[in-house]
C-alpha cells in the first residue's frame, strides 16, 4: 500500500491533477458562478479606464486606498474584455492558480523535500477555499503566486554558490511587484533580504543591485502619492480605518468590543464620499480614541479575538452552521490548525531554523490583523498555503513511521 501511495506522489501526477482542477475551476466560474462581486479595486480600475485617473471617488481626486498592482490588472481586463472583464479576470486567476502547486514543489525541492512539495501541491488544489477563491475579485489571487515566486527566487539564491547579478535584479523586480500588491509582506521580506547580507549569502555589490532595483520600481508609487497628497505615503492610506473597523458591528465578534454603534458607523462611512481619505484617517483615529480612551486592555482583548477569527473564521461566519460553511471551512480549518501545531512541534525537535522561520512567517501575517481587524477570509488565505506545507510534512513523517513499523513486522 505504501509503495502505491509513494508512486502516486509524483510531480507528473501533480501536474495532471492540477491541469484538470484548473479546467474544473474555469467551468465552475463560467457556468455555475457567473456573477462576481465588485469592490474598491474594481471601482479604481473602472476610473483608470474611463477617466485615466487612479481614483476611487473621482470628485475627491486621486487615491492610495489600494495598492496599484491589482487595480491596474483589473483595468487591463476591462480594457480588453469590456462587460466580460470580471469573467475574463476570474478565468485568468484560475489559470494563474496552476503555478501555485508548481512553485510549492519547486521551493521545497530546494530544501530536498520533494515529496512534501508534491503532497502540499495536492492539498492546495483540493482545498475548498482555494478552489472557490479564484472566482473572487481579490488581490489574493495574484498575491499568492507572486509571493511563491519570490520565495523560489530567494531560496534559489540562498542555496546556490554561483549566483549572478541578474538573479538579484530578478528578485528585486519581483520584490517591488510584491510590495505593490500587498503591504503585509514588507516586514518579512525586508528581514529575509537583510538576512542574506547577515549570513553572507550575498556580497555588497549584488545586494546593492537588489535594493536599487526595488527602489527604482517602487519609488514611482511613493512619488505619485506625494504629488497627490502633498505628504509622504509609503504604501497605502488605510491604517486607522482598519483599527476603527475592528470595533464596528460587522468587523468585531465580541459584543463588548462592538464599540461603534451601527448608526454612527453608517454616518462615518458616508463621510468618505465627501472628504479626502487622509481626512478620513483623522476621523477614524478620533472615533477610536473616543470609544476606547486608548485603554491597553481593550486593544489586548481585541487582538486576542481578532487572532481567533483570523485562524478560524471571520465574525460573519462564526454563527453560520450551514453545511457548506461547517464542512467547507470550519471543520477543515480546525484540523488544519491542529496539524500545523503538531508539525511545528516536530520541526522544533528536528530543525530549529525552520521552526523559527515558520513562527516568524505566521507572526508576520497575524500581527497586522490583531491590530486592525480580521473580518475577511482572504487574510487567512494569504498564508494558509504554508499550513498546507506543514500538514504535508506531518503526513509524510507519519507515513515514514508506519512504513518502518510495517518493515519491522514483516521481519
C-alpha positions as CSV (number, residue, x, y, z in Angstrom):
1,X,0.0,0.0,0.0
2,X,2.8,2.4,0.9
3,X,4.6,1.8,-2.3
4,X,1.5,2.6,-4.4
5,X,0.9,5.7,-2.3
6,X,4.5,6.8,-2.8
7,X,4.2,6.2,-6.6
8,X,1.2,8.4,-6.7
9,X,3.2,11.3,-5.2
10,X,5.0,12.2,-8.4
11,X,5.4,15.6,-9.9
12,X,3.9,14.3,-13.2
13,X,0.7,13.3,-11.4
14,X,0.6,16.6,-9.6
15,X,0.7,18.5,-12.9
16,X,-2.0,16.3,-14.4
17,X,-4.3,16.7,-11.4
18,X,-3.5,20.4,-11.3
19,X,-4.4,20.8,-15.0
20,X,-7.8,19.2,-14.6
21,X,-8.6,21.1,-11.4
22,X,-7.9,24.4,-13.3
23,X,-10.3,23.3,-16.0
24,X,-13.0,22.5,-13.4
25,X,-12.4,25.9,-11.9
26,X,-13.0,27.6,-15.2
27,X,-16.1,25.5,-15.9
28,X,-17.5,26.3,-12.4
29,X,-16.8,30.1,-12.8
30,X,-18.2,30.3,-16.4
31,X,-21.3,28.1,-15.9
32,X,-22.2,27.9,-12.2
33,X,-20.8,31.1,-10.5
34,X,-21.4,33.6,-13.4
35,X,-21.7,36.6,-11.1
36,X,-18.9,38.5,-9.4
37,X,-18.9,41.0,-6.6
38,X,-17.0,44.2,-7.4
39,X,-15.0,46.1,-4.7
40,X,-12.9,49.2,-4.4
41,X,-10.2,47.7,-6.7
42,X,-12.8,47.4,-9.5
43,X,-14.0,50.9,-9.0
44,X,-10.5,52.3,-9.2
45,X,-9.9,50.1,-12.3
46,X,-13.0,51.5,-14.0
47,X,-11.8,55.0,-13.3
48,X,-8.4,54.3,-14.7
49,X,-10.0,53.1,-18.0
50,X,-12.8,55.8,-18.1
51,X,-11.0,58.8,-16.7
52,X,-7.3,57.8,-16.9
53,X,-7.1,58.6,-13.2
54,X,-6.1,56.4,-10.3
55,X,-9.1,57.3,-8.1
56,X,-11.9,55.6,-6.3
57,X,-14.1,58.6,-5.9
58,X,-13.4,60.9,-8.9
59,X,-14.8,64.1,-7.2
60,X,-12.2,63.6,-4.4
61,X,-9.2,63.2,-6.8
62,X,-6.5,60.5,-6.6
63,X,-6.4,57.7,-4.1
64,X,-4.0,55.5,-2.3
65,X,-6.7,53.4,-0.6
66,X,-5.5,50.4,-2.5
67,X,-2.0,49.4,-3.8
68,X,-1.9,49.8,-7.5
69,X,-0.9,46.3,-8.9
70,X,-4.4,44.7,-8.7
71,X,-6.5,47.7,-9.8
72,X,-4.2,48.0,-12.9
73,X,-4.6,44.3,-13.5
74,X,-8.4,44.7,-13.4
75,X,-8.2,47.8,-15.6
76,X,-6.3,45.8,-18.3
77,X,-9.2,43.2,-18.4
78,X,-11.8,46.0,-18.5
79,X,-9.9,47.4,-21.5
80,X,-9.7,44.2,-23.4
81,X,-12.9,42.5,-22.4
82,X,-15.4,45.3,-21.5
83,X,-18.5,43.9,-19.8
84,X,-17.0,40.5,-19.6
85,X,-14.0,41.8,-17.7
86,X,-14.7,40.2,-14.4
87,X,-15.4,36.8,-16.0
88,X,-12.2,37.0,-18.0
89,X,-10.2,38.1,-15.0
90,X,-11.6,35.2,-12.9
91,X,-10.6,32.8,-15.7
92,X,-7.1,34.3,-15.8
93,X,-6.9,33.9,-12.0
94,X,-7.8,30.3,-12.4
95,X,-5.1,29.8,-14.9
96,X,-2.7,31.6,-12.7
97,X,-3.5,29.3,-9.8
98,X,-1.9,26.5,-11.8
99,X,1.5,27.9,-10.8
100,X,0.9,27.8,-7.1
101,X,1.4,24.0,-6.7
102,X,4.3,24.2,-9.1
103,X,6.1,26.8,-7.0
104,X,5.3,24.8,-3.8
105,X,7.1,21.9,-5.3
106,X,10.0,23.9,-6.7
107,X,10.6,25.7,-3.4
108,X,10.5,22.5,-1.3
109,X,12.8,20.8,-3.8
110,X,15.4,23.3,-2.9
111,X,15.1,22.1,0.7
112,X,15.3,18.4,-0.5
113,X,11.7,17.9,0.5
114,X,10.3,17.0,-3.0
115,X,7.6,14.6,-1.6
116,X,6.4,17.3,0.8
117,X,6.2,19.8,-2.0
118,X,4.2,17.3,-4.2
119,X,1.8,16.5,-1.3
120,X,1.4,20.2,-0.4
121,X,0.5,20.8,-4.1
122,X,-2.2,18.2,-4.0
123,X,-3.6,19.6,-0.7
124,X,-3.7,23.1,-2.4
125,X,-5.6,22.0,-5.5
126,X,-8.1,20.1,-3.4
127,X,-8.6,22.9,-0.9
128,X,-12.3,24.0,-1.0
129,X,-11.4,27.6,-0.2
130,X,-8.7,28.0,-2.8
131,X,-10.8,26.2,-5.4
132,X,-13.7,28.8,-5.0
133,X,-11.5,31.8,-4.4
134,X,-10.2,32.0,-8.0
135,X,-13.7,33.4,-8.8
136,X,-13.3,36.2,-6.2
137,X,-12.2,39.7,-7.3
138,X,-9.5,39.9,-4.7
139,X,-5.7,40.6,-4.8
140,X,-5.0,37.3,-3.0
141,X,-5.4,35.6,-6.4
142,X,-2.3,37.3,-7.8
143,X,-0.6,37.8,-4.5
144,X,0.0,34.1,-3.7
145,X,1.7,33.1,-7.0
146,X,3.9,36.2,-6.9
147,X,4.8,35.6,-3.2
148,X,5.7,32.0,-4.0
149,X,7.8,33.1,-7.0
150,X,9.6,35.5,-4.6
151,X,10.3,32.6,-2.2
152,X,11.6,30.5,-5.0
153,X,14.0,33.1,-6.3
154,X,15.1,34.0,-2.8
155,X,15.9,30.4,-1.7
156,X,17.4,29.6,-5.1
157,X,19.9,32.4,-4.3
158,X,20.3,31.2,-0.7
159,X,21.2,27.7,-1.6
160,X,23.3,28.5,-4.7
161,X,27.1,29.1,-4.6
162,X,27.2,30.6,-8.2
163,X,24.8,33.5,-8.2
164,X,24.9,36.2,-10.9
165,X,23.9,39.8,-10.7
166,X,20.8,39.0,-12.9
167,X,19.5,36.7,-10.1
168,X,19.4,39.7,-7.7
169,X,17.9,42.0,-10.2
170,X,15.1,39.4,-10.9
171,X,14.5,39.1,-7.1
172,X,14.3,42.9,-6.9
173,X,11.7,43.1,-9.7
174,X,9.5,40.5,-8.0
175,X,10.1,42.2,-4.6
176,X,8.8,45.5,-5.9
177,X,5.8,43.8,-7.6
178,X,5.1,42.0,-4.3
179,X,5.2,45.3,-2.3
180,X,2.8,46.9,-4.9
181,X,0.3,44.0,-4.3
182,X,0.2,43.6,-0.6
183,X,1.9,45.6,2.2
184,X,1.7,42.7,4.7
185,X,4.7,41.0,3.3
186,X,7.0,44.0,3.6
187,X,8.4,43.3,7.1
188,X,9.1,39.6,6.4
189,X,10.6,40.3,3.0
190,X,12.9,43.0,4.4
191,X,14.1,40.8,7.3
192,X,14.8,37.9,4.9
193,X,16.7,40.2,2.4
194,X,18.8,41.6,5.3
195,X,19.5,38.0,6.4
196,X,21.1,37.4,3.1
197,X,23.7,40.1,3.9
198,X,24.0,38.9,7.6
199,X,24.6,35.3,6.7
200,X,26.9,36.3,3.8
201,X,24.7,34.9,1.0
202,X,25.2,38.0,-1.0
203,X,28.1,40.4,-1.5
204,X,27.5,44.2,-1.1
205,X,27.6,44.7,-4.9
206,X,24.7,42.3,-5.6
207,X,22.9,43.4,-2.5
208,X,23.1,47.0,-4.0
209,X,21.7,45.7,-7.3
210,X,18.7,44.2,-5.5
211,X,17.9,47.2,-3.4
212,X,18.5,49.6,-6.3
213,X,16.0,47.6,-8.4
214,X,13.4,47.7,-5.7
215,X,13.8,51.4,-5.1
216,X,13.7,52.3,-8.9
217,X,10.5,50.2,-9.5
218,X,8.7,51.1,-6.2
219,X,9.6,54.8,-5.9
220,X,7.2,56.0,-8.7
221,X,4.3,55.0,-6.4
222,X,5.7,56.9,-3.5
223,X,6.5,60.0,-5.7
224,X,3.0,59.9,-7.2
225,X,1.4,59.7,-3.7
226,X,3.5,62.7,-2.5
227,X,2.3,64.6,-5.6
228,X,-1.3,63.7,-5.0
229,X,-1.5,64.1,-1.2
230,X,1.3,66.6,-0.6
231,X,2.7,64.3,2.1
232,X,4.7,61.1,2.3
233,X,2.5,57.9,1.8
234,X,4.9,55.0,1.5
235,X,2.3,52.3,0.9
236,X,-1.5,53.0,1.2
237,X,-3.7,55.3,3.3
238,X,-5.9,52.9,5.4
239,X,-4.4,52.5,8.9
240,X,-6.7,53.9,11.5
241,X,-9.6,52.8,9.3
242,X,-8.6,49.1,9.9
243,X,-8.4,49.7,13.6
244,X,-11.7,51.5,13.6
245,X,-13.4,48.7,11.6
246,X,-12.3,46.2,14.3
247,X,-14.7,48.0,16.7
248,X,-17.7,48.0,14.4
249,X,-20.7,45.7,14.4
250,X,-19.6,44.0,11.2
251,X,-15.9,43.9,12.0
252,X,-15.9,42.5,15.5
253,X,-17.0,39.2,17.1
254,X,-17.2,40.1,20.7
255,X,-20.3,42.1,21.7
256,X,-18.4,44.1,24.4
257,X,-15.9,45.3,21.7
258,X,-18.5,46.4,19.3
259,X,-18.0,50.0,20.5
260,X,-19.1,51.8,17.3
261,X,-23.0,51.8,17.0
262,X,-24.5,51.0,13.6
263,X,-25.9,54.4,13.0
264,X,-22.7,56.1,14.0
265,X,-20.7,53.7,11.7
266,X,-23.2,54.5,8.8
267,X,-22.6,58.2,9.3
268,X,-18.9,57.9,9.4
269,X,-18.9,55.7,6.3
270,X,-21.0,58.3,4.4
271,X,-18.3,60.9,5.1
272,X,-15.8,59.1,2.9
273,X,-17.7,60.3,-0.2
274,X,-17.3,63.9,1.0
275,X,-13.8,64.3,2.4
276,X,-10.4,63.0,1.4
277,X,-9.1,59.7,2.7
278,X,-6.4,61.4,4.7
279,X,-9.0,63.4,6.5
280,X,-11.0,60.2,7.0
281,X,-7.9,58.7,8.7
282,X,-8.1,61.6,11.2
283,X,-11.8,61.0,11.7
284,X,-11.2,57.2,12.3
285,X,-8.5,58.0,14.7
286,X,-10.7,60.4,16.7
287,X,-13.5,57.8,16.8
288,X,-11.2,55.0,18.1
289,X,-9.7,57.3,20.8
290,X,-13.3,58.4,21.8
291,X,-14.6,54.9,22.3
292,X,-11.5,53.3,23.8
293,X,-9.7,56.1,25.6
294,X,-6.7,54.1,24.3
295,X,-7.0,51.7,27.2
296,X,-4.5,48.9,26.7
297,X,-6.8,46.1,28.0
298,X,-9.3,46.9,25.2
299,X,-6.7,46.5,22.5
300,X,-5.2,43.4,24.1
301,X,-8.6,41.7,24.2
302,X,-9.4,42.9,20.6
303,X,-6.0,41.4,19.5
304,X,-6.9,38.0,21.0
305,X,-10.4,37.9,19.5
306,X,-9.0,39.0,16.1
307,X,-6.4,36.3,16.2
308,X,-9.2,33.7,16.9
309,X,-11.2,35.0,13.9
310,X,-8.1,35.0,11.7
311,X,-7.2,31.4,12.4
312,X,-10.8,30.2,12.5
313,X,-13.5,32.1,10.6
314,X,-14.4,35.8,10.3
315,X,-17.1,37.2,12.6
316,X,-19.8,37.0,9.9
317,X,-19.3,33.2,9.6
318,X,-19.0,32.4,13.3
319,X,-22.6,31.6,13.9
320,X,-23.2,30.2,10.4
321,X,-23.5,26.4,10.8
322,X,-24.7,25.7,7.3
323,X,-23.3,22.5,5.8
324,X,-21.1,24.4,3.3
325,X,-19.5,26.6,5.9
326,X,-19.3,23.8,8.5
327,X,-17.6,21.2,6.3
328,X,-16.0,23.5,3.7
329,X,-14.4,25.9,6.2
330,X,-14.9,25.4,10.0
331,X,-14.0,21.7,10.4
332,X,-11.4,22.0,7.7
333,X,-9.7,24.9,9.4
334,X,-9.8,23.3,12.8
335,X,-8.0,20.2,11.5
336,X,-5.6,22.3,9.5
337,X,-4.7,24.4,12.6
338,X,-4.2,21.2,14.7
339,X,-2.0,19.6,12.1
340,X,0.0,22.9,11.9
341,X,0.7,22.9,15.7
342,X,1.8,19.3,15.7
343,X,4.0,19.9,12.7
344,X,5.6,22.9,14.4
345,X,6.4,20.7,17.5
346,X,8.1,18.2,15.2
347,X,10.0,21.0,13.4
348,X,11.2,22.4,16.8
349,X,12.7,19.0,17.6
350,X,14.2,18.4,14.1
351,X,15.1,21.9,12.8
352,X,15.2,25.0,15.0
353,X,15.9,27.2,11.9
354,X,12.7,26.1,10.0
355,X,10.7,26.3,13.3
356,X,11.8,29.9,13.9
357,X,11.1,30.8,10.3
358,X,7.6,29.3,10.5
359,X,6.9,31.2,13.7
360,X,8.2,34.4,12.1
361,X,6.1,33.8,9.0
362,X,2.9,33.3,10.9
363,X,3.6,36.2,13.2
364,X,4.2,38.5,10.2
365,X,0.7,37.6,8.8
366,X,-1.1,37.6,12.1
367,X,0.2,40.7,13.9
368,X,-1.3,43.4,11.4
369,X,-4.8,41.8,11.7
370,X,-4.6,41.6,15.5
371,X,-4.1,45.4,15.4
372,X,-6.7,46.1,12.8
373,X,-9.5,43.6,12.1
374,X,-9.9,40.0,10.9
375,X,-13.2,40.3,9.1
376,X,-12.2,38.9,5.7
377,X,-11.4,35.3,4.9
378,X,-8.8,36.3,2.3
379,X,-6.5,37.5,5.2
380,X,-6.1,33.8,6.2
381,X,-5.9,32.6,2.6
382,X,-2.8,34.8,2.0
383,X,-0.8,32.4,4.2
384,X,-2.9,29.2,4.5
385,X,-0.8,27.6,1.8
386,X,2.1,27.5,4.3
387,X,-0.1,25.5,6.6
388,X,-0.6,23.0,3.8
389,X,3.2,22.6,3.6
390,X,3.4,21.9,7.3
391,X,0.4,19.5,7.1
392,X,2.1,17.7,4.2
393,X,5.3,17.4,6.2
394,X,3.4,16.0,9.1
395,X,1.6,13.4,6.9
396,X,4.9,12.2,5.5
397,X,6.5,11.9,8.9
398,X,3.6,9.7,10.0
399,X,3.8,7.8,6.7
400,X,7.6,7.1,7.3
401,X,6.9,5.8,10.8
402,X,4.2,3.5,9.6
403,X,6.4,2.2,6.9
404,X,9.2,1.5,9.4
405,X,6.7,-0.3,11.6
406,X,5.5,-2.4,8.6
407,X,9.0,-3.3,7.7
408,X,9.7,-4.5,11.3
409,X,6.5,-6.6,11.4
410,X,7.4,-8.2,8.0
411,X,10.8,-9.2,9.5
